[in-house]
Amino acid sequence: MTRVDVEPPLFTRKYMNVASPRYGTAVIEASDEFFADKARLIKDAEPVYIPGKYDDHGKWMDGWESRRRRGRGHDWCIIELGVKSQIFGVEIDTTHFTGNYPPGASIDGCADAARADEPDAWVSLLPTVDLAGDRRHFFAIENDAAWALIRLNIYPDGGVARLRLFGKARPDWPADTGELIELSALRNGGRIVRYNDAHFGDVQALLAPGRGVTMGDGWETRRRREPGNDWIIIALGAPGVIHDVEIDTAHFKGNFPQSASLQAAYVTGETSADIATSALFWDELLPNQPLSADAVHRFSLDKMLFDTPVTHVKLNIFPDGGISRLRVFGRRAE
């Protein structure tokens, strides 16, 4: 079968993949995983095919695959999200599954993990849809609830390479708004809105937990051959007053930016299409600061130029290079 490439819809660029293990998401249960481990279903890496690779159960496949069903019913897999999230769209990817893909699938959500054993706690998010082999399938979700568990149902059996859930984290914030929180973190609802370039690495890793494990685990731009600088815009998980900023250049040694600055604004009603223009005129929060190789740079309140609530920040790097992590700490304003 020939791979059919489908243009990813807007929700794949507007929202984060909350099924990523970066969020703390995990596959916790499956009806069957005889041929391929259920944990592979949510791997961040693109699925691969390795000719001639077999294990004790048969051909090794990069995804989740159940055995051939000989009775009634269907197979399913349950994913526990690292933080409750609203889902705006899904991708069901059958890449490299040709004669062993499921012809149909559906998706359910459960808002309360403690009620997972109760049938009426599950709500249909995506009714049964047709699938094809070796293809990426995208479906919009119209439901404004936040979900703790997601169940992928396949009919009747077979293999799926990846399940991606595009949405926004909706964490349970502490009642005390004076607590210092990492407002930019993926798990707190932070998300990347726009950037001018992300040629290398994984741009989503910029807001992930922990330090980068390799140079590819971060945001890196191409080598700039013209005047100017590179930039990226982040929407915070909640409006807040910024207290500390951390810029980590872990593993970036011959390619870290010479310096960086931060702009910020309280944004309402703007789209990702026009926010890049308005961000040109945002107030400077952190003036240009020198950076060094493979190091954590922490800038505290005394470096900030104002202390009013903001919803978005723009990281400018001069002139180009790689940043492993950006962490923006602050106190919620709502």
N, C-alpha and C positions, 0 to 999 in steps of 0.2 A: 504494500500500500504506500502511496506517495504522501508525504507529510503535507498537510494543508496549513498554511500560515494565515492566521487571522489577526487583523489589526486590533491591538488591545484597546478597549474603550477608555474613556476619560477617567472612570473611577480607579483604574489601576495606577494612574499617575497622581491623582488627587489625594488618595488615601494610602495608608500603610497596610502591608500584609500582616494582619494581627495573628495569623496562624504561624508566623515565624517563631522558631525557638528563641529568638532574641527577646521576645516578650515573656518568656517563661512558659510558652504554650507547649503542650505535650499530648501525644496520642496515648490515651489511657486504656482503651479497650477495643477489641474487634471480635466479630463473630468467628473469624478465621483468618489466619495469616500464614498458611502452609507454605506458599511459594515465595513470599517476599514480606519482610518485616514491616509492620504497620508504622514504625517510627520514621521510615523513609518518606512517608506521605507528605510530611511538612518540612523536609530539608530545604534550606535556603538555596543550595546549589542547583543548577539546572540538571535535569535527569540525563544520565549517560547510558550508553549501550556498549557492553564489552563482549565482542564476539568470542565464543568458545569458553566463557566463564560459567561454570556450573557449581552447585553446591549439593549437599546430600538430598535436597528435595527436587532438584531439577535445574533448569536454566535460571541463572541469577538475573534478577530484574531490579532496576532502580525505582522502586515505588512500593505500594502495598498491593499484594495479590493473593486472593483466596484460591482454594482448590476448586475443582469442577464440582458444582453442586448436583447431586443426584436425587434430591428430594424437593419438596415444596419449600417456599420461603425465599429469602434473599440475604445477602451479606451486608454488614454495616460496620462502621468504625466511628468511635467517639473521640472527639478532640476537646481537651480542657484548655480554655484560653488562659493565658497568664494573667490577664486582667479583663474584667467584664467589658465588652465592646459592642458598639453598634456596627452592623455589617451593611455596607452599601452595595457590594457586588462580590461575586465569587468567580474563581477560575477552577475548572476541573480539567486537568491536563493528562491526556493519555499518551503522551510522547513515548515512542518505542513499543507501546502495546498495540499489536496489530491483530493477531488472531486470538487474543486473550483479553480484550477490553470488554467492559460491561456495555450492553446496548442501551442501558438507561440508568438514571441516577436521580436522587432527590436529596434535599437537605432540610434538617429540622434543627431547632434551637431550644435550649432550656435555660431559663433565666436564673434558676436556683439550683446549684449543683447538689444540694442536700435532697432535692426532690427528683433526682435522676431516675429513680426506680418507679416513679409514678407516671403512667402513660399520659395522663392529662397535663403533665408539666411540660410536655414537648409540643412545640408549635411549628407548623410547616412554614419554612422560609422560601423554599424553592420546590414547587410541585415537580412531579416526574418529567424529566426532559430526555431527549434522545442524545446519545453520544456516538461519536465515530472514533475509529482507531487512529493513533499517532496524530492527535490534534489537540489544540488548546481551545477550550470552550469557555465563553464568558457569559455571565448572567447577572443582571441587575437585581438587587433585593430592595423591596419596598416595605420596610418595617422599621419603626423608630425605637424599638426596645433595645436594651443592652443584654447581651447573652454571656453566660458563663460556660456553657457546653454547646458544641456543635456536633451533630450526627450526620455523617455521610452514608446514605443508603445506595447500594448498587444492585442492579437487577439483571440476572439473578446472582451473578458471581463475576470474577475476573480481576483485572488489575488496573489501578490508577497510579500514574507517576507522581503527581503532586495535586494537593488541594491548597489553594490560596484564598484567603478571606480578606477582602479589602474594606477597612473600616477605621473607626476611631475609638481609642480606649476611653471608657467612661469610669474612671476609678472612684472609689468611695473615699472622698477627701476627709481628712481629720477635721473635727469640729473647730479646733483651734486654728484660726487663720494666721496666728503669729508664728506657727511652726515653719521652719525653713524646709522647703521642698525643691526637688529637682524638677522645675517646671517644664524643662525642655525634653525630659525623658520620654521615650516611646511608651513606656508602661504608665506614664502619667498623662498620656494624651498628646504629647508633643508630636509634631509632624513636619516634614519638609514640604514647603510650598513651591518654591522655585529655586533654580540655580542656573548660572550661565554655562557651566560645563561640569561634567562628571565622567571624563573619559576613562579613568582607571578606577579600580577598586569597587566598593559597594557603598553608594551614597547613603543608604539607609542605616549603615553601621555608625554613622556620625552620632546618632542619638541613642545607640544601644548601650546596655549595661556593661560594666567591666572595661578593662583596657583592651585595645586591639591585639589580636594574636599574631597577625602578620601585617606586612605593608598593604596587602590587599583588603584588609579589614578596616576600611576607612574611606574618606572622600578624598579623591585626588584628581586634579585637573591636568589637562595636557600642558606641554611647555608653551608658554605664551611667547609669540613672535611679533607682537604688536603692542603699542602703548596701552596702559590701563591696568586693571586688576580683576581677579576672580571673586565671586561672591555666592552666598547661599542664604535663603530666607527660611526661617523656622517659625511656625505658629506654636506658641506655648500651650500647654494643656489647660491652663486657666490664666486669666489676667492676674498679674502680680507685680510687686515691687522687687526689682532685682537687687540682690545683696552680694552675690559672688558669681564669678564666671571662671570656668576651667577650660583651657584649650590644651589638648594632649596631642603631641606629635609622635606618639609611640611608633617605632620602626621607620619613621621617615627621617633619613639621615642626610642623603645627598639631594633631597628633593622637598625639604620642609619650606614653608613660606618664610620670607625674610622678616615679615611683621604681619600684624592683624589688628583690626579695629572692629567695633560693634556699634551698630545703629539700632534704634528701637522706636516703636510707636504703638499707640492704642488704635487698632484698626477695627472698623465696623463697616459691613456691607460691601467690601471690595472682593473682587474675584481674583483668582490666581493669575489671570491674564493681565490685569492692570496693576497689580500690587508691585510688580517689578519696577514700573515707572514711578509710582508714588514713593517707593523705598529710596529712590535717589535723594529725596528731600527729608527723610526721617532725621530726627535729632541724633547726634552722636552720643552714645552712652559710655563707651569705653574708647578713649583716644588710642591712636596707633601705638602698638606695643611691640617691641622686638621679640622674636621667637628663636628657639634653639632646637637642635636635633634631638629626637627621641626623648622628650621631656614633658612633664606636666607643668603647665603654667597657670598659676592661680592668681586671680585679680579680685580683690575685695572691695568693700563699699567705698573706701577712701579713694579708689581709682575711678568710681562712677561719676558722671557729670550731672545726673539728676536722679531723683528718687520718687517719681510718680509712676502709677501703674501702667503697664504695657501688655500687649497681647502677642506681639511679634518682635523678632530680632533678626537683624541682617548681619551675618559675619562676612567681613571683607578680608581677603588675604592678598598680600602684596609680594611679588606680582602674581604668583601662581604657586602650585605645589600641593602638598597633602596634609590633611588633618585627620587624625584617628578618631578623636571624640571631642564633642562640644557639650559642656554641661552648664546650664544656667540655673542657678539656685535663687530662690526668692520666697517671699511671703504672699500668699493669695490675697487678692483685693476684693474677692466676692464672699 
